[in-house]
Amino acid sequence: MTRPASFAVDPWDPAYGMAMGGDVDAGGGGGAAGSGALGASSAQLDLNVELPAAQWHPVTPDRPAQVPGTVLFLDGVRRIEARIWLQGDRPEPFTGIAASYAAGLVCCDGAAHIAGVNVERGLFTAYKDAPGIATRHARYPARPVKGEGEAGGGGVDQLSLALQQALSEAEVQLANAFRAQHADDDDLLIVDGPLRGRTHLPRVAGYIKTHQASYLQGDQAAVVSRLAPGQRTPVFGMGTSWRRNSWYLRLPGTPGVPWSGVVRLECSASLPAPEAIALADLTSVLLPRFASTPHKDPRAPQNLIPIGGLERELRRRLGDQQLLYRSLRAAAARA
């Protein structure tokens, strides 16, 4: 098997992209929304799932007859430790990223506790013969990424997507392992972030706390601004590159600010409408109690207390970023 003769660590801070090529987000999930107005979305909407579009109004959910005894919060963080150049058997080098990522699960069943954490690392590159990188403090197994034929061995966007997919897989494995050990239908799983790739999980809703696009327009968008804490919009269907049902919910927040405390939730499009509506009611009753407060979290109230605490613990378990970076530079010098 062909091995790269050497590898080098790009000296640029990963947060600013590579000295050559595009940029990759080096942070975890759920960053702050950008400034300015939300961009319009090209998503195809079905506004008539729960109510006819002309009859939309804020929905005050009825308390479900049965509330789950356990609420699970699933989240993950990722961090690019360094950009890597791999020199193989061709003149131009291959790009890669040495990254750390961690998935975690919080169980709230009368008390909140971390039910599981999975920390992994990897060298993501399109160079199919790349070996892993072993440093004094961590190992980065090679994780091949499609795109061998592209200039530079695959774009940084591809590498970032592969990292995100690996994190999503780690999250799914963690949730499935917990549920296998606790065979119980009396739970609800909240995934921090879009539900894409995880819609097959039972009793699950995706929780999106920042807004990159305005999916609703006109009278339906006005309903979002009128929501009171604990109220939601009617459920609507949404299709982009994948289909799901969705709804907006307002958490307790700063009064008088149109989108303060507004989050969007989503579930599988395969759920029958009555089940999707029941899930929307359930999340609207349960989630406000987990809302954070401004004096404890700058992303309050959207960054739910269990998720905020889990993110801090996961980032701690990733290890010291500067130490890992120096270890990678030292390993490159020895290669």
VOBA-819426 format. One record per residue (C-alpha): residue in one letter; x, y, z; residue number from 1. Coordinates in steps of 0.25 Angstrom, whole numbers, always signed. Layout:
residues N
a/X/Y/Z/NUM
...
***
This chain:
residues 335
m/+0/+0/+0/1
t/+5/+14/-4/2
r/+8/+22/+8/3
p/+10/+37/+8/4
a/+25/+41/+9/5
s/+21/+52/+19/6
f/+10/+61/+24/7
a/+10/+76/+29/8
v/+2/+84/+38/9
d/-4/+97/+33/10
p/+1/+108/+42/11
w/-12/+116/+40/12
d/-22/+116/+51/13
p/-33/+106/+47/14
a/-44/+116/+50/15
y/-39/+124/+38/16
g/-39/+114/+28/17
m/-26/+109/+20/18
a/-16/+118/+14/19
m/-21/+112/+1/20
g/-35/+107/-2/21
g/-49/+110/+5/22
d/-53/+110/+19/23
v/-59/+100/+28/24
d/-66/+103/+41/25
a/-57/+99/+53/26
g/-68/+100/+63/27
g/-78/+91/+69/28
g/-93/+91/+66/29
g/-103/+102/+69/30
g/-94/+115/+67/31
a/-101/+128/+68/32
a/-109/+133/+57/33
g/-103/+144/+48/34
s/-107/+158/+48/35
g/-117/+164/+39/36
a/-130/+160/+33/37
l/-132/+145/+31/38
g/-131/+141/+16/39
a/-143/+135/+9/40
s/-143/+120/+7/41
s/-146/+112/-5/42
a/-152/+101/+3/43
q/-165/+95/-2/44
l/-176/+96/+9/45
d/-189/+89/+12/46
l/-196/+99/+21/47
n/-209/+91/+22/48
v/-204/+79/+31/49
e/-211/+83/+43/50
l/-219/+95/+39/51
p/-222/+102/+26/52
a/-212/+113/+23/53
a/-223/+124/+23/54
q/-227/+119/+38/55
w/-213/+119/+44/56
h/-212/+125/+58/57
p/-204/+123/+71/58
v/-207/+109/+76/59
t/-207/+107/+91/60
p/-205/+92/+93/61
d/-214/+83/+102/62
r/-206/+76/+112/63
p/-204/+62/+107/64
a/-211/+51/+114/65
q/-198/+44/+116/66
v/-185/+51/+118/67
p/-172/+43/+117/68
g/-165/+40/+130/69
t/-151/+42/+123/70
v/-146/+53/+113/71
l/-133/+50/+106/72
f/-125/+61/+100/73
l/-115/+57/+90/74
d/-104/+67/+85/75
g/-90/+67/+79/76
v/-78/+76/+78/77
r/-67/+76/+67/78
r/-54/+83/+66/79
i/-43/+84/+56/80
e/-30/+83/+62/81
a/-21/+86/+50/82
r/-22/+86/+35/83
i/-13/+75/+29/84
w/-5/+74/+16/85
l/-2/+60/+12/86
q/+9/+58/+1/87
g/+7/+45/-7/88
d/+11/+39/-20/89
r/+7/+51/-28/90
p/+12/+65/-29/91
e/+1/+73/-22/92
p/-2/+70/-8/93
f/-15/+65/-2/94
t/-23/+73/+8/95
g/-28/+67/+21/96
i/-33/+71/+35/97
a/-29/+65/+48/98
a/-42/+67/+56/99
s/-48/+63/+70/100
y/-62/+61/+72/101
a/-71/+56/+84/102
a/-86/+52/+85/103
g/-93/+52/+98/104
l/-107/+49/+104/105
v/-113/+55/+116/106
c/-125/+47/+123/107
c/-135/+55/+130/108
d/-144/+46/+139/109
g/-146/+54/+151/110
a/-132/+58/+152/111
a/-122/+62/+140/112
h/-110/+53/+138/113
i/-100/+50/+127/114
a/-104/+36/+122/115
g/-93/+34/+112/116
v/-81/+41/+105/117
n/-74/+36/+92/118
v/-61/+44/+89/119
e/-54/+41/+75/120
r/-43/+47/+66/121
g/-40/+45/+52/122
l/-31/+49/+40/123
f/-42/+53/+29/124
t/-36/+53/+15/125
a/-39/+48/+1/126
y/-25/+41/+0/127
k/-29/+27/+1/128
d/-16/+22/+5/129
a/-14/+32/+16/130
p/-9/+25/+30/131
g/-14/+31/+43/132
i/-6/+41/+51/133
a/-1/+37/+64/134
t/+4/+48/+74/135
r/+8/+48/+88/136
h/-5/+51/+93/137
a/-15/+46/+83/138
r/-17/+37/+71/139
y/-25/+41/+58/140
p/-29/+29/+50/141
a/-30/+31/+35/142
r/-45/+33/+31/143
p/-46/+33/+16/144
v/-54/+43/+9/145
k/-60/+42/-5/146
g/-54/+52/-15/147
e/-40/+46/-19/148
g/-41/+51/-33/149
e/-43/+66/-29/150
a/-31/+76/-29/151
g/-25/+75/-16/152
g/-31/+62/-12/153
g/-45/+67/-9/154
g/-50/+81/-4/155
v/-50/+85/+10/156
d/-66/+86/+9/157
q/-65/+71/+7/158
l/-56/+69/+19/159
s/-65/+77/+28/160
l/-77/+69/+23/161
a/-71/+56/+26/162
l/-67/+61/+40/163
q/-81/+65/+42/164
q/-87/+51/+37/165
a/-77/+44/+46/166
l/-82/+52/+58/167
s/-97/+49/+54/168
e/-93/+34/+54/169
a/-87/+35/+67/170
e/-99/+42/+73/171
v/-109/+31/+67/172
q/-100/+20/+73/173
l/-100/+26/+86/174
a/-115/+28/+86/175
n/-118/+14/+81/176
a/-108/+8/+92/177
f/-115/+15/+103/178
r/-129/+11/+98/179
a/-124/-3/+96/180
q/-120/-4/+111/181
h/-133/+3/+116/182
a/-144/-4/+108/183
d/-155/+6/+111/184
d/-165/+14/+102/185
d/-167/+24/+112/186
d/-157/+34/+107/187
l/-155/+46/+97/188
l/-142/+49/+90/189
i/-138/+63/+87/190
v/-127/+64/+76/191
d/-120/+77/+77/192
g/-120/+82/+62/193
p/-127/+77/+49/194
l/-132/+63/+49/195
r/-126/+60/+36/196
g/-120/+45/+36/197
r/-127/+42/+49/198
t/-142/+42/+45/199
h/-142/+27/+47/200
l/-140/+28/+62/201
p/-153/+26/+70/202
r/-160/+37/+78/203
v/-150/+48/+74/204
a/-151/+62/+70/205
g/-140/+71/+65/206
y/-138/+84/+72/207
i/-132/+96/+64/208
k/-129/+108/+73/209
t/-123/+118/+62/210
h/-130/+122/+49/211
q/-122/+123/+36/212
a/-134/+125/+27/213
s/-148/+130/+28/214
y/-157/+118/+24/215
l/-170/+125/+26/216
q/-175/+137/+19/217
g/-186/+147/+20/218
d/-198/+144/+29/219
q/-191/+131/+34/220
a/-178/+138/+38/221
a/-187/+148/+46/222
v/-192/+137/+54/223
v/-178/+134/+59/224
s/-177/+148/+64/225
r/-190/+147/+71/226
l/-186/+134/+79/227
a/-187/+135/+94/228
p/-177/+127/+103/229
g/-182/+112/+102/230
q/-190/+114/+89/231
r/-186/+109/+75/232
t/-189/+110/+61/233
p/-198/+100/+54/234
v/-190/+88/+48/235
f/-186/+90/+34/236
g/-178/+81/+24/237
m/-165/+85/+19/238
g/-156/+80/+7/239
t/-142/+84/+4/240
s/-132/+73/+0/241
w/-141/+64/+10/242
r/-155/+65/+15/243
r/-160/+67/+30/244
n/-171/+73/+38/245
s/-168/+85/+46/246
w/-173/+96/+55/247
y/-168/+108/+63/248
l/-169/+109/+78/249
r/-167/+121/+87/250
l/-159/+119/+100/251
p/-160/+128/+112/252
g/-151/+140/+108/253
t/-150/+155/+106/254
p/-164/+161/+104/255
g/-166/+170/+92/256
v/-155/+165/+83/257
p/-162/+158/+71/258
w/-153/+145/+71/259
s/-148/+145/+85/260
g/-148/+131/+90/261
v/-153/+125/+77/262
v/-148/+111/+73/263
r/-152/+102/+62/264
l/-155/+87/+64/265
e/-156/+76/+53/266
c/-160/+62/+52/267
s/-160/+51/+41/268
a/-169/+54/+30/269
s/-173/+39/+30/270
l/-181/+41/+43/271
p/-196/+42/+41/272
a/-201/+56/+43/273
p/-208/+53/+56/274
e/-196/+47/+62/275
a/-187/+59/+57/276
i/-197/+69/+64/277
a/-197/+61/+77/278
l/-182/+62/+77/279
a/-183/+77/+74/280
d/-192/+78/+86/281
l/-183/+70/+95/282
t/-170/+78/+92/283
s/-178/+91/+94/284
v/-182/+86/+108/285
l/-169/+80/+112/286
l/-158/+89/+106/287
p/-161/+102/+113/288
r/-157/+96/+127/289
f/-143/+94/+121/290
a/-141/+108/+116/291
s/-128/+115/+121/292
t/-127/+129/+127/293
p/-119/+141/+122/294
h/-111/+142/+134/295
k/-106/+128/+133/296
d/-105/+126/+118/297
p/-103/+137/+107/298
r/-111/+128/+97/299
a/-123/+128/+107/300
p/-134/+124/+106/301
q/-132/+115/+93/302
n/-120/+108/+99/303
l/-127/+98/+108/304
i/-121/+96/+121/305
p/-117/+81/+119/306
i/-111/+84/+105/307
g/-103/+96/+110/308
g/-97/+87/+121/309
l/-95/+75/+112/310
e/-87/+84/+102/311
r/-78/+89/+113/312
e/-75/+75/+117/313
l/-73/+70/+103/314
r/-63/+82/+100/315
r/-55/+79/+113/316
r/-54/+64/+109/317
l/-48/+68/+95/318
g/-36/+72/+102/319
d/-27/+84/+101/320
q/-27/+90/+87/321
q/-13/+96/+88/322
l/-7/+84/+94/323
l/-13/+75/+83/324
y/-8/+85/+72/325
r/+6/+85/+77/326
s/+6/+70/+77/327
l/+2/+69/+63/328
r/+13/+79/+59/329
a/+23/+71/+67/330
a/+18/+58/+60/331
a/+19/+65/+46/332
a/+33/+69/+49/333
r/+37/+54/+52/334
a/+30/+49/+39/335
***
